[in-house]
Every structure is written in C-alpha cells, then in structure tokens.
Amino acid sequence: MLRGFADTSRLTILDALAKSPFVVQELVAHTGLTQPNISNHLRCLLECGLVASDRDGRFVRYRISNSRITTLLSDVDALLDVVAEGVEACDNYRET
C-alpha cells in the first residue's frame, strides 16, 4: 500500500481526488500530468487499494477508496509543516 504514496505523481493524483472524484481527462486538467502518466499511476493506486472507480456513462470516475486516506494525507501535510526543516536537511530525502 505504501508504494502508492511513494511517488510525486501519485501523491498529486491523490491530492486531486481528495477534493473530488474525477475522470482521467479531468485529472489531466487538474494536475498537469499527461493522460498516459495518470492512467499508469491510477492502475497502481487501484492495485494498492487507495483509489476506487465507478462507471459514469462511457467514462470511469476515480475516487479515494476510503475517507481515512484523505485524513492520512492531511495528517502527513500537517506533520511535514512541523518537521520540514529536518526533512530538508536530511541527505536521504534530497532530490538529486
């Protein structure tokens, strides 16, 4: 499951879905990611159980599978506000 949280693109998608369910094209507009990229990451998020999908006419609408995931994302953001300086200073978390 944590694999779903281990990528910036997946976190971006989860952040968008935490606000509202979306079809892929709406996620493209909200995130700026490409359609193939979003589709690939949605597959991972579905497999991890973080996202669920519902048929909406000819489209598939994606949503956060459980409200606890939204709570977790919010709690992680709040925690990062507290420990951000330590994370920034840690060589293991720096982008290369």
Backbone as numpy.savetxt, mean C-alpha at the origin, in Angstrom:
# Nx Ny Nz CAx CAy CAz Cx Cy Cz
3.12 -12.00 5.05 2.31 -10.81 5.05 3.17 -9.55 5.05
4.25 -9.57 5.81 5.08 -8.36 5.89 5.73 -8.03 4.56
5.84 -9.00 3.68 6.36 -8.73 2.35 5.52 -7.65 1.66
4.24 -7.64 1.95 3.35 -6.64 1.37 3.70 -5.22 1.78
4.28 -5.07 2.94 4.66 -3.75 3.44 6.09 -3.37 3.06
6.83 -4.27 2.42 8.27 -4.09 2.23 8.65 -3.36 0.95
7.73 -2.67 0.33 8.03 -1.99 -0.93 7.33 -0.64 -0.96
8.03 0.37 -1.40 7.47 1.73 -1.45 6.22 1.80 -2.32
6.23 1.13 -3.47 5.06 1.15 -4.35 3.85 0.51 -3.68
4.07 -0.61 -3.01 2.95 -1.27 -2.33 2.42 -0.40 -1.19
3.30 0.27 -0.47 2.84 1.18 0.58 2.05 2.35 -0.01
2.46 2.83 -1.16 1.74 3.90 -1.84 0.33 3.44 -2.22
0.24 2.22 -2.74 -1.06 1.65 -3.10 -1.93 1.46 -1.86
-1.35 0.91 -0.80 -2.11 0.71 0.44 -2.58 2.04 1.01
-1.74 3.06 0.94 -2.12 4.38 1.44 -3.33 4.91 0.66
-3.32 4.74 -0.65 -4.46 5.19 -1.46 -5.72 4.39 -1.11
-5.57 3.07 -1.00 -6.72 2.21 -0.71 -7.25 2.43 0.71
-6.42 2.94 1.61 -6.87 3.23 2.96 -7.89 4.37 2.96
-7.85 5.18 1.92 -8.78 6.31 1.81 -10.08 5.90 1.12
-9.98 4.98 0.14 -11.16 4.60 -0.63 -10.83 3.40 -1.51
-11.82 2.56 -1.82 -11.59 1.49 -2.80 -11.40 2.11 -4.20
-10.55 1.49 -5.00 -10.27 1.98 -6.34 -10.14 0.84 -7.33
-10.43 1.15 -8.61 -10.07 0.25 -9.71 -8.64 0.62 -10.12
-8.02 -0.21 -10.93 -6.61 0.00 -11.28 -6.37 1.38 -11.89
-7.20 1.79 -12.83 -6.98 3.08 -13.49 -7.08 4.24 -12.50
-7.94 4.13 -11.51 -8.03 5.17 -10.49 -6.77 5.18 -9.63
-6.23 3.99 -9.36 -4.97 3.92 -8.60 -3.83 4.55 -9.40
-3.82 4.34 -10.71 -2.80 4.98 -11.56 -2.88 6.49 -11.39
-4.09 7.05 -11.44 -4.26 8.50 -11.31 -3.87 8.99 -9.92
-4.18 8.24 -8.88 -3.90 8.68 -7.51 -2.44 8.50 -7.10
-1.77 7.51 -7.67 -0.41 7.21 -7.21 0.69 7.66 -8.15
0.37 7.81 -9.43 1.39 8.14 -10.42 2.20 6.93 -10.87
1.85 5.75 -10.35 2.52 4.51 -10.77 1.91 4.04 -12.09
2.63 3.20 -12.82 2.12 2.70 -14.09 1.12 1.57 -13.85
0.28 1.33 -14.82 -0.73 0.28 -14.72 -0.09 -1.10 -14.53
0.95 -1.47 -15.32 1.56 -2.78 -15.08 2.18 -2.90 -13.68
2.78 -1.82 -13.20 3.38 -1.80 -11.88 2.31 -2.02 -10.81
1.22 -1.29 -10.91 0.13 -1.43 -9.94 -0.45 -2.84 -9.98
-0.70 -3.36 -11.17 -1.27 -4.70 -11.29 -0.36 -5.75 -10.65
0.94 -5.62 -10.87 1.90 -6.55 -10.28 1.87 -6.47 -8.75
1.87 -5.27 -8.22 1.86 -5.10 -6.77 0.52 -5.52 -6.16
-0.58 -5.28 -6.86 -1.88 -5.72 -6.35 -1.93 -7.24 -6.23
-1.31 -7.93 -7.17 -1.25 -9.40 -7.08 -0.56 -9.82 -5.78
0.56 -9.18 -5.47 1.28 -9.48 -4.22 0.42 -9.15 -3.01
-0.22 -8.00 -3.02 -1.06 -7.58 -1.89 -2.25 -8.51 -1.70
-2.81 -9.00 -2.80 -3.90 -9.98 -2.72 -3.41 -11.28 -2.11
-2.25 -11.75 -2.59 -1.69 -13.01 -2.08 -1.35 -12.90 -0.61
-0.91 -11.73 -0.16 -0.57 -11.52 1.25 -1.81 -11.34 2.12
-2.95 -11.14 1.50 -4.19 -10.95 2.25 -4.40 -9.53 2.74
-3.59 -8.59 2.24 -3.73 -7.20 2.67 -4.81 -6.46 1.90
-5.12 -6.94 0.71 -6.10 -6.30 -0.17 -7.11 -7.35 -0.59
-8.35 -6.92 -0.79 -9.40 -7.77 -1.32 -9.95 -7.10 -2.58
-10.66 -7.85 -3.39 -11.20 -7.29 -4.62 -12.67 -7.66 -4.76
-13.40 -6.78 -5.42 -14.82 -6.99 -5.70 -15.08 -6.62 -7.15
-15.90 -7.41 -7.81 -16.28 -7.12 -9.19 -17.20 -5.92 -9.18
-16.92 -4.95 -10.05 -17.73 -3.73 -10.18 -18.03 -3.55 -11.66
-19.07 -4.23 -12.14 -19.35 -4.24 -13.58 -18.24 -4.97 -14.30
-17.61 -4.31 -15.24 -16.49 -4.95 -15.96 -15.15 -4.67 -15.32
-15.15 -3.95 -14.21 -13.93 -3.61 -13.51 -13.81 -4.40 -12.21
-12.61 -4.41 -11.67 -12.37 -4.99 -10.36 -11.97 -3.85 -9.44
-12.69 -3.70 -8.35 -12.41 -2.65 -7.38 -11.64 -3.26 -6.21
-10.52 -2.64 -5.86 -9.66 -3.14 -4.79 -9.87 -2.31 -3.54
-9.75 -2.98 -2.39 -9.94 -2.32 -1.10 -9.03 -2.97 -0.07
-8.79 -2.28 1.01 -8.06 -2.86 2.15 -8.93 -3.99 2.69
-8.33 -5.14 2.94 -9.11 -6.33 3.32 -9.63 -6.29 4.75
-8.98 -5.51 5.61 -9.38 -5.48 7.02 -9.04 -4.10 7.58
-9.93 -3.54 8.36 -9.71 -2.19 8.91 -8.48 -2.13 9.81
-8.04 -3.25 10.35 -6.83 -3.25 11.19 -5.59 -2.88 10.38
-5.61 -3.16 9.09 -4.48 -2.79 8.23 -4.37 -1.28 8.15
-5.50 -0.60 7.99 -5.51 0.86 7.96 -5.01 1.41 9.29
-5.45 0.79 10.39 -4.98 1.20 11.71 -3.48 1.01 11.84
-2.98 -0.13 11.36 -1.54 -0.41 11.42 -0.76 0.63 10.63
-1.21 0.96 9.42 -0.52 1.97 8.62 -0.50 3.31 9.33
-1.60 3.67 9.95 -1.67 4.92 10.70 -0.73 4.89 11.90
-0.70 3.77 12.61 0.18 3.64 13.77 1.65 3.70 13.37
2.00 3.09 12.24 3.38 3.13 11.76 3.77 4.56 11.41
2.87 5.31 10.75 3.16 6.71 10.45 3.40 7.51 11.73
2.55 7.27 12.74 2.71 7.97 14.01 4.03 7.60 14.68
4.39 6.33 14.63 5.65 5.89 15.21 6.84 6.51 14.49
6.77 6.58 13.17 7.86 7.19 12.41 8.04 8.66 12.76
6.94 9.33 13.08 7.06 10.73 13.52 7.92 10.83 14.77
7.86 9.81 15.63 8.59 9.82 16.89 10.05 9.38 16.70
10.29 8.40 15.84 11.63 7.82 15.73 12.33 8.16 14.41
11.80 9.08 13.65 12.33 9.37 12.31 13.81 9.72 12.31
14.26 10.49 13.26 15.68 10.86 13.28 16.56 9.64 13.44
16.16 8.71 14.29 16.94 7.49 14.47 16.96 6.63 13.22
15.84 6.54 12.53 15.77 5.77 11.30 16.65 6.42 10.24
16.58 7.73 10.13 17.41 8.46 9.16 18.90 8.25 9.41
19.29 8.16 10.67 20.70 8.01 11.02 21.21 6.57 10.86
20.31 5.62 10.73 20.69 4.21 10.64 21.13 3.86 9.23
22.36 3.36 9.11 22.90 2.99 7.79 22.07 1.90 7.11
21.41 1.05 7.86 20.61 -0.04 7.29 19.37 0.46 6.56
18.92 1.66 6.85 17.69 2.18 6.25 17.93 3.26 5.21
19.17 3.61 4.98 19.45 4.64 3.98 19.30 4.05 2.59
18.71 4.86 1.70 18.63 4.45 0.29 19.98 4.68 -0.35
20.34 3.75 -1.23 21.64 3.89 -1.91 21.47 4.51 -3.26
